[in-house]
């Protein structure tokens, strides 16, 4: 009888191990995290108006969960098993700073409405990931759903490519009656043979960035759906024809290869960082136009690179006119001055430049640090003493890599909408993994899980 029971227990353990290897998971996720994951990729054409305020389903979810998230975030930080991550402080501080400059320049009313949603999208996805990810395995399960969603978005880009229109968003807009891109000139979206698809996202660059992240995260996944995650994300990346996202993917896979080759060298990333610092100092010391040189090598299109350099040259002095508070969040004044003085379009295509313009240099630095500090607690792949499985350590490394790439391509790309939300969400997942790894290692934790 005891032998039969032991046999049943072994069979049960073997079954669970087989399910883990196949990619299946019995880990339960809070419904709110699934809703956030799926709703962030809904097209802008699903918007609806509540009075004079335009909302999407995602924004509505954020508004509804904000009180709960803030309460649980406060409770988490005073709990006995809490592990401090610097981004837990910097993300809320950056969100608060977003109100300072716009309030001083544009008034409190504009800040509450115009900046309120922006700050909400920056802070709440991060905090939601931190407070609702509470159990082992939830981060991997959540990222698996995220990879499937991104791959699906990538596959939908095929319809844009063959129709030579943003067909997916047009169909949704025909149902809802809202068209966010009315008057778009599709002839400007051809890049050689390819049409620049956007799928359900706001812009081809954002599609490419999301699919770049999805492709890198998919390398850590297991199971039958992994090929779909890889192919779907790669398809969206290619059809976006985004030079910044493509260059980011090249750097990302180069980093994965470097990490694999140098895995037995404990100081490999210190060496890589030191090399990058030396190269950067050398460029700024010897090259007559260091920023132009860097931007030219971040983008694959020389014309795009030249245009980005002009934006930095003409918008840089605007930042220095008001370095602390910025020049205001409204587009009505400074963006018109910028366009008239430069002869360029009314757009800024660089996240760090745009953040400095809207929120001052302190605001840009705070946001910059909010993307770095989620990685302040180690998830080193080779450190088996961490309270993490091998797959969780791999995922932590890839999330750190994605956040680094976001900073890298942010010098030539402005992130907003779905991708801004995605970055905040991934930051929260990475911070969770770092905090989980810093806890005492659980007895019997199987490194091959």
N, C-alpha and C positions, 0 to 999 in steps of 0.2 A: 504493500500500500504506500509506504514511504517512498519506495523506489519509483512508483508511478507518479507520485506528487512531484518528486524531484525532476522526473522526466518532463512533466508538464511545465514546470518552472523554466527548465532549460529551453523547451520549445518556445515558450512565451518570450524569453530573452532573445532567442535566435530570430523570432519573427520581428520583434522590435528593431533588432540590429539590421535585418534585411530591409525593413521599411525606411530606416534612416539612410541606408546606402542607396536606396532607389530614389531618394529625394522626397518621399512622402513624409508627413509630419503629423503627429497627434497633438502638437502644441497648439493651444487655443490662443487666439489674438483677441483683444478687445475690439468690438465692432467699430469703435470710433477710429481706430488706426486703419482698418480696412476702408472705411468711408473716405478718410483723408487721402489714402493711396490712390483710390480710383477716381475721386472727384477732382483731383488737381489737374488731371489731363483732359477734362471736359472742355470743349471749345468755348470761346467767349460768346458764341451765338446762343448758348444756353442761358444767357443773362436774363434777369427780370428786374423790374423796377419796384422799389418799395418807397413810395413817395417820390422824392427827387434823387434817391440813392440807388445806383445800379449795383445789383448783387448777382453773384453766381452761386451755384449750389455749394461750392467750396467755401466761399466767404460766409454764407449763411451758417454752415457747419462750424466755422471758426467762431462766429459771434455767439452761437449757442453754447459751445464748450468752453469758452474763455473763462467764465467764473470758476468752473470746476477745475480747469487746468491750473489756474493761478493758485487756488486753494491747495490742490494736491502738490503743486510745486513747492509751496511754502512748507507743507507737512513733510515732504521728502527731505528737504534740506536740514530739518531738525531731528530726523529719525536717527536711531542708533546705528543703523547699517549704511548710512549715507556716505558716499565717497565723493569728495569735492573735485569738481572739474572747473577749470577757470572760465569756460564758456557759460557755466551756470550763472555767473555774475555778469560777464561781458555782454551776453545777448540781451538781457533786460536793460542794461545801461545803454547799449547802443539803440535799443528801441525807444527809450526815453529821450535820448539825445536827438532823435529824428524830429522831435517836436520843438526843440529849442530854437534853431535858426528859422524855420518856417513861421513859428509863432511870432518871433521878433520882426520878421520882414513882411509876412503875408497876413498876420493876425491869427488869433486863437480859433476863430470860426473855420478858416480855411484849413488849419492844421488838423483840427478834429475830424473833418470830413475827408480832405484830400490826402493827409498823411496818416490818418488813423488806420485806414485799410492797409497801407503799405507797412506800417509798424506791426500791425496784426499778423500779416503774412510773413513777416520776418521773425517774430518772436514765438507765436503760438505753435507752429509746426515743430519747432525745436523743443519747446517745453512739453508738447504732447508726447513726442517720442520718449522724452526723459521720464515722464511720470507714468505712462501707460505700459511701457516695456518693463515688466517686473519679474519675469521668469526666464530661466535658461531656455534657449532655443527660439524665443520669440523674435529676436532680431533677424535670424536667418530666415524664419518663416515669412516675416514681413518683407524682407528684401526679395524673397522668391516671388511674392505677389507683385512687388514693384517691378521686377524684371519682366514678368509676364505682361504687365500693363504697358511698359515701355516698348516691348517687342510688338505688341498689338498695334500701338500707335505707329511704329515703324512700318508695319505691313500695310496699314491703311494709306500710307504715303504713296503706294502704287497707284491708287485711284487718281491722285493729283498728277502723277507723272504721265499717265496715259491720256488724261483729259486735257493736260496743259492748263489746268485751272486748279484753284484750291477747292476742289469738288466736295470734299468731306464737309468742310465748313459751310459751303454754299447750300448743301442739302439741309444741314441743321438749321441754317438761317432761314431757309424757305419755310421751315416748320414753325419756328419761333417768331419770325418777323424781324429779328434783329441782325444787322450786318455790321460787324466791327470793321471790316476792310472795304467798305463801299468805295468804288472808284479806283481800286487797285489796278495798276498798269501791268498786266501779265507779261507784256513783251520785255519788260525789264528783268524778268525772273528767269530768263534763259541763260545758261552758262554752257556754251557749246551745244552739245546734243541734249544735255539734261535740262529739265525744268526744275526749278527750286521748289520742292514740295514743302508743305508745312503741316500736313495731316490735321490733327485736332489742335495743334499748338498755335501760338500767336504769330510766329515768324519762323522762316527756315533755319535761322541761326539757333533759335531755341530748340527746334526739333533736333538739329545736329548735336547740340550740347546734351540734351536729355538722352539721346541714343548713345552718345559717347559714354556717359555714365552707366547706362544700362548694359552696354557691351562689356565694360570692365567688371561690373558686379556679377554678370552672368558667368564669368570665369570661375567664380567661387561656388557656384551652384552645382547640385547633383540631380540625377533623375532623368526621366524620359523627356521632360520638357526643356532640358538645357539646350539642345540644338535649336529649338524654336526661339529661345531667348537670345541666343547668339546671332542667328540669321536675321531675325526680325529687327534687332537693334542695329546690326550692320547695314541692313537695307535702308533704314531710316537715316542713318549717318551718311550714307552715300547719296541718297536722293535729296538730302537737304543742301548738298553742294556748299557746305559751310567750311571755308578754309581753316577757321579757328578751331572748330570741332575736330576736323580731320587731323590737323597738326597736334591737337591735344591727345587724340587717340594714338597717334604714332609715338608721342612721348610716353604715354601711359603704358603701352605694350613694351616699349623699350625699357621702362622702369621695371616691369614685371620680369622681363628677361634678365636684366641686371641683377635683380634680387635673387633670382634662381641660380645664376652663375656664381654669385658672391655669397651665397647663403651661409657658408662656413666661416666667413670673415665677419667678426662681431662689430666692426666699426665701419661697415660698408656705407651706411647712410650718413655717418659723420664725414666720411671721405667724399661722398657725392655732394653734400652740402658745402663743404669747404671748397671743393672744386668749382661749384657754381658761384660762390662768393668771389673767388679769385678771378673767374672769367668776367663777372659783372664789374668788379673794380677795374679790371684791365680795360674793358670796353669804355667805361666812363672816364678813364684816365687818358686813353690814347685816341679814341675816336672823336672826330669833330661834331658828330651828331649821334650821340649814344642812344637816345630814345628812338630815333628814327631807325637806327641799325637793329635794335631789339624788335621793334614792331615789324620791320621788314622781314625778320626771320620767324616771327610768330605766325604771320599770315602766309598763305601760299600764292595769293594773287598780288602782284606788284602794285597794280592800280589801287586795290583796297588798302594796301600798306601805306601808300603815299597819302591817301585820303585821311587815314587815321592820324598820321603824323601832323597834317594840317590842323586837324581838330585839336590836338594837344597844344600846338603852337598858338592858336588863336583863343582857345578857351582857358589855357593856363593863366594868362594875365587876369582874367575875370576871377579866378580862384584867389589870386594874390591880392586882389582889391578887397576881398572880404574873407580872409583865410580861416577865421574862427567860426563864424555863423553861416558862411556860404552866401550865395546870392539869391536864395529863395527857391521854393519848390514849384512855383507856378511857371508855366511856359510863356506867359504873356509878355514879359519884359526882357529878361536877360537873353532868352533864346533868340528873340528877334534881333537884339543888338549883336549877338554873336553871328547870326546869319548875314546881316547887312555888312558887318565889318570884314567877314571872311569870304563872302560869296558862296558859302557852303549851305547845305540843307539845314533845316531846323531840327537837327538831331545830334545827339552825342553818343558815339558808339564805343564807349569805354566805361566799364563799371566804376573804376576807381576815380576817374575824372568826373563822372556824373555824380557820384556820392560826395565828392569834395565841393562841387558846385551847389548841390542841394543842401548839404548838411555841414559844410566846412571841412577843413582838413581833420579836425578831431573826430568828426562823424565818420569820415572815410577810414580813418585808422581803427576806430572801434569796430566797424563792420569787417574790416580786414582781419583783425584779431579774433573776431567771432567765428571766422572760417578756419583759423589756425588752432585755437585753443581746445576745440573738441578732441584734438589729437594729443593733448598734454599728458594723458595717461596711456601707458604702453599697451599695445596689443601685438608685440613682436612675434612674428611667426615662429621663430626658433626658441622662444622662451616657454618651455613646457611647465614652468612653475606657476604661470598665470592661471587664474580660475576661469579658463576658457578652453573650449575644444579646439582642435586643429582648424576646423572650418570657421569657427568664430574668429580665430586669430587671422586667418586668411582674409575674411571679410573686413576685419578692422583695418588691415593693411591697405586693402583696395579702397575703402572709404577715405582713408587718409590721403591716398594717391589722388582720388577724384577731387577732394577739397583743395589739394595743392594745384591741380590742373585748372580748377575754377579760378584760383588767384592768378595763375599764369595767363590764361586766355582772357581774363577780365580786363587786361590792359587794352584789348582791341574789340571787346564785345560788351554790350550792356545787357545785363540779366534783369528780366522783369517777369511778371506773370507766373506761369507754370514752373519755369526753371528757378526763379527766385524762391518759390515755395519748396521745390525739390531740394535745393541746396540746404535750406534751413532744416528740412526733414532729415536729410542724410547726416547733417551735423549732429542732430539729436541722437540718431542711431549710433553714430561713432562715439559720442560722449557716453552713452549707455554701455557700450562694449568696454570702453576704458574703465568705467566705474565697476563693472562686473568683474573684469579681470583683476582689479586691485583688491578684491575681497579674498579672504582665506580660501584656498583651493578646497573644493568639495571632496570628501573622501570617495574614492572609487570613480572619480571622473575619468571617463574613457577618452583618451586623446584622439582616438580614431572615429569618434562620433561625427 
